[in-house]
């Protein structure tokens, strides 16, 4: 788990952020930024660079490595600090709270402004950069692409998709974003994987989920990673989250992804509630109905 940097913000000075921004700028060209280039990138004197490097190294915001030269790179904590400071300065965030969820590709924290919100840091590529770079559309074909670029592009992509879908589709309302961080409304309810539905609720909730998949399709997107871990359930219905890997409906593999999403949703309900979800319900037919905007009820496919 990446450390929460909110507690560090009060002790960091403007020049510390100049240094972090300078390293960030240099990482556009190389994973490790040469020490000699930092005064120009950070707009600081040689002496000031040395002092700020020591402060940022001590706080774990950057890392030093001597290869053919003395080089520096941002740690995710340093990138978090840059994004968080920007969001605080824009008054998007007023208070920082507890973790809401920690995953392989993102960390989510509760934050507050005029109401409870959620701050999501994208982590794509930090530990499995080669794999993510190969599989995700937003991984550029640039000669040098860093984990920082990959995470930022994932956040930008997800924010744009949420803006396209909200409010017609039940997704978290996007509020703001900076670098690899997104601020959105905090979701109510419980993750579907941790929800125990009554027998009479099972097909109703499955119908609600399929209806949201259909609305997203009508709005031009297929989620492409549907599972019980990215759906929240509450009294008002279901909310689908985690959209960075979504594809437009004109994507060459959109039909395949849609069928897989529907199959994943149906498969989960069938495994957990076998008495309520018959084996003869076809995910292929359901996906076709979504494409025809005629999904109706699950019972129509039994």
C-alpha positions in Angstrom: 0.0 0.0 0.0 1.3 3.4 -0.9 1.6 5.7 2.1 -0.9 8.5 2.6 0.9 11.7 1.9 -1.8 14.1 3.2 0.0 14.4 6.5 3.2 15.6 4.7 1.6 18.5 2.9 1.9 21.0 5.8 5.6 20.4 6.2 6.4 20.7 2.5 7.4 24.1 1.2 6.8 25.7 -2.2 10.4 25.0 -3.3 9.9 21.3 -2.5 7.1 21.2 -5.0 9.3 23.1 -7.5 11.8 20.2 -7.1 9.1 17.5 -7.5 7.7 19.2 -10.5 11.2 19.4 -12.0 11.7 15.7 -11.6 8.2 15.1 -13.1 9.2 17.2 -16.1 12.4 15.4 -16.6 10.7 12.0 -16.4 9.0 12.8 -19.7 12.3 12.0 -21.3 13.9 9.4 -19.1 12.9 7.3 -16.1 15.9 8.7 -14.1 16.5 12.4 -14.4 20.1 13.6 -14.3 21.1 15.7 -11.3 22.7 18.3 -13.6 19.4 19.0 -15.4 17.3 19.6 -12.3 18.1 23.3 -11.7 16.7 24.1 -15.2 13.7 21.8 -14.8 12.9 23.0 -11.3 13.9 26.7 -11.8 16.1 26.5 -8.7 19.7 27.3 -7.9 22.3 24.5 -7.6 22.4 25.0 -3.8 18.6 25.0 -3.5 18.3 21.8 -5.6 20.7 20.0 -3.2 18.7 21.1 -0.2 15.4 20.2 -1.7 16.7 16.8 -2.9 17.7 16.0 0.7 14.3 17.0 2.1 12.3 15.0 -0.5 14.6 11.9 -0.2 14.1 12.0 3.5 10.3 11.9 3.1 10.3 9.2 0.5 8.9 11.4 -2.3 11.8 10.7 -4.7 14.4 8.0 -5.2 18.1 8.3 -6.0 20.1 6.0 -8.2 23.7 6.2 -9.4 24.0 4.6 -12.8 26.2 6.2 -15.5 25.1 9.4 -13.8 23.4 10.6 -10.6 19.7 10.2 -11.3 16.4 10.9 -9.5 12.9 9.6 -10.1 9.5 10.3 -8.4 8.1 7.8 -6.1 4.3 7.4 -6.2 4.2 9.4 -2.9 5.8 12.3 -4.7 3.4 12.1 -7.5 0.5 11.8 -5.0 1.8 15.0 -3.3 1.8 17.0 -6.5 -1.8 15.9 -7.4 -3.1 16.4 -3.9 -1.6 19.9 -3.6 -3.2 20.9 -6.9 -6.6 19.6 -5.7 -6.3 21.4 -2.4 -5.3 24.7 -4.0 -8.3 24.4 -6.3 -10.4 23.9 -3.1 -11.8 20.6 -4.5 -10.6 18.9 -1.3 -10.7 20.3 2.2 -10.1 17.3 4.4 -8.4 13.9 3.9 -9.9 10.8 5.5 -9.5 7.1 5.8 -8.8 4.6 3.0 -11.9 3.2 1.2 -10.2 0.6 -0.8 -6.7 -0.5 -1.9 -6.2 -2.5 -5.1 -3.6 -3.5 -7.6 -4.3 -0.6 -9.9 -5.7 2.1 -7.6 -6.0 3.4 -4.0 -9.2 5.2 -2.9 -9.5 7.5 0.1 -12.4 9.4 1.6 -12.0 13.1 1.3 -14.4 16.0 2.2 -15.3 19.3 0.7 -18.9 20.4 0.8 -19.9 16.7 1.2 -18.1 13.4 1.5 -16.2 12.6 -1.7 -13.8 9.9 -2.9 -10.2 10.4 -4.1 -8.9 7.7 -6.4 -5.2 7.5 -7.2 -4.5 5.4 -10.3 -1.5 3.1 -9.9 -1.5 1.4 -13.3 2.0 0.5 -14.4 3.8 1.1 -11.1 4.5 -2.6 -10.4 3.4 -4.2 -13.7 4.2 -1.5 -16.2 5.2 -3.7 -19.1 1.9 -5.7 -18.9 -0.3 -2.6 -18.6 1.6 -0.8 -21.4 1.0 -3.7 -23.7 -2.7 -4.3 -22.9 -4.3 -0.8 -22.4 -5.2 1.4 -25.3 -4.1 4.6 -23.4 -0.5 3.3 -23.2 1.1 5.3 -25.9 3.5 4.1 -28.6 6.0 6.8 -27.5 9.6 5.7 -27.3 9.7 6.5 -23.6 6.6 5.9 -21.5 6.8 5.8 -17.7 4.4 4.4 -15.1 3.6 8.0 -14.3 2.4 8.7 -17.8 0.4 5.4 -17.9 -1.3 6.2 -14.5 -2.1 9.8 -15.7 -3.6 8.7 -19.0 -5.7 6.1 -17.1 -7.1 8.8 -14.8 -7.8 11.1 -17.7 -9.5 8.4 -19.6 -11.7 7.3 -16.7 -12.6 10.9 -15.9 -13.7 11.6 -19.5 -15.7 8.4 -19.6 -17.5 9.2 -16.3 -18.3 12.7 -17.7 -19.8 11.1 -20.8 -21.9 8.6 -18.8 -23.1 10.6 -15.9 -26.0 11.1 -15.1 -27.6 8.9 -17.7 -25.8 5.8 -16.4 -25.5 5.1 -12.7 -21.8 5.8 -12.2 -20.0 8.0 -9.6 -20.4 11.7 -10.4 -17.0 13.0 -11.5 -15.9 16.2 -9.6 -12.3 17.0 -10.6 -9.0 15.4 -11.6 -5.3 16.2 -11.6 -2.5 14.0 -12.9 -3.3 10.4 -11.9 -6.0 11.4 -9.3 -9.8 11.6 -9.7 -12.2 13.1 -7.2 -15.7 11.8 -7.5 -18.8 11.5 -5.3 -18.6 8.9 -2.7 -20.8 5.9 -3.4 -23.4 4.7 -1.0 -24.2 1.1 -0.4 -22.1 -2.1 -0.3 -19.9 -3.8 -2.9 -21.9 -6.5 -4.7 -19.4 -9.2 -3.7 -20.2 -8.5 -0.1 -24.0 -8.1 -0.5 -26.3 -10.8 0.7 -29.6 -10.5 -1.2 -32.9 -12.0 -0.2 -34.3 -14.5 -2.7 -36.9 -12.1 -4.0 -34.2 -9.4 -4.6 -31.8 -11.5 -6.7 -33.3 -11.2 -10.2 -34.4 -7.6 -9.6 -30.8 -6.6 -8.8 -29.5 -8.5 -11.8 -32.0 -6.8 -14.0 -30.9 -3.4 -12.6 -27.3 -4.2 -13.4 -28.0 -5.4 -16.9 -30.1 -2.2 -17.5 -27.1 -0.1 -16.5 -24.9 -2.1 -18.9 -27.4 -1.4 -21.6 -27.5 2.4 -20.8 -23.7 2.5 -20.9 -23.9 0.8 -24.3 -26.4 3.3 -25.5 -24.1 6.1 -24.3 -21.3 4.6 -26.4 -19.2 2.5 -23.9 -18.7 -1.1 -22.9 -17.2 -1.5 -19.4 -14.9 -4.4 -20.4 -14.0 -5.5 -16.9 -17.4 -6.2 -15.2 -17.3 -8.1 -12.0 -18.9 -8.2 -8.6 -16.0 -6.1 -7.3 -16.9 -3.0 -9.3 -20.6 -2.7 -8.6 -22.2 -1.1 -5.5 -25.7 -1.9 -4.4 -27.9 0.3 -2.2 -31.6 1.0 -1.8 -31.7 3.2 -4.9 -30.2 0.6 -7.2 -26.7 -0.2 -8.5 -23.7 1.9 -9.3 -20.9 0.7 -11.6 -17.4 2.0 -11.1 -13.8 1.5 -12.3 -14.1 2.6 -16.0 -10.5 3.2 -17.2 -10.4 0.1 -19.4 -13.8 0.8 -21.0 -13.9 0.7 -24.8 -16.2 2.6 -27.2 -19.0 0.6 -28.8 -17.3 1.0 -32.2 -14.1 -0.7 -30.9 -13.2 -3.8 -32.9 -13.6 -6.0 -29.8 -16.6 -4.2 -28.2 -19.0 -7.1 -28.9 -16.6 -9.6 -27.4 -16.2 -7.4 -24.3 -19.9 -6.8 -23.9 -20.6 -10.5 -24.1 -17.9 -11.2 -21.5 -19.3 -8.4 -19.2 -22.8 -9.9 -19.4 -21.4 -13.4 -18.9 -19.4 -12.3 -15.8 -22.4 -10.6 -14.2 -24.7 -13.6 -15.0 -22.0 -16.1 -13.8 -21.6 -14.4 -10.5 -25.3 -14.4 -9.7 -25.6 -18.0 -10.9 -22.8 -19.1 -8.6 -24.0 -17.3 -5.6 -27.8 -17.7 -6.1 -28.2 -21.0 -8.1 -31.8 -21.5 -7.0 -32.9 -18.1 -8.4 -30.8 -17.9 -11.6 -31.5 -20.9 -14.0 -28.6 -22.5 -15.9 -30.4 -22.1 -19.2 -30.3 -18.3 -19.3 -28.0 -17.3 -22.2 -25.4 -14.6 -21.9 -25.1 -14.5 -25.7 -28.8 -13.7 -26.1 -28.6 -11.1 -23.3 -25.7 -9.3 -24.9 -27.5 -9.3 -28.3 -30.6 -7.8 -26.6 -28.5 -5.1 -25.1 -27.1 -4.2 -28.5 -30.7 -4.1 -29.7 -31.7 -1.9 -26.7 -34.3 -4.5 -25.7 -32.8 -6.3 -22.6 -36.0 -6.4 -20.7 -36.0 -8.8 -17.7 -33.8 -11.8 -17.0 -36.9 -14.0 -16.8 -37.5 -13.3 -20.5 -34.4 -15.4 -21.3 -35.2 -18.4 -19.1 
